[in-house]
């Protein structure tokens, strides 16, 4: 089945959905797909910018402005 046929079948199935949660979930999925930047959206940083970011990160670390990876994972779980 080609992509256009798959889209039509998907739309037909989507129109049958009456569950608000399912529609919200599909909206989130589509939103997250459309928000991902492409490689063309990125511009490389200069060497100076790179060093500045390292310096800032080191300062943040020495001043205790860090979040443990485990704490961050817990925060992320609460996003959905």
Buried (B, 14 or more C-beta within 10 A) or exposed (E): EEEEEEEEEEEEEEEEEEEEEEEEEEEEEEEEEEEEEEEEEEEEEEEEEEEEEEEEEEEEEEEEEEEEEEEEEEEEEEEE
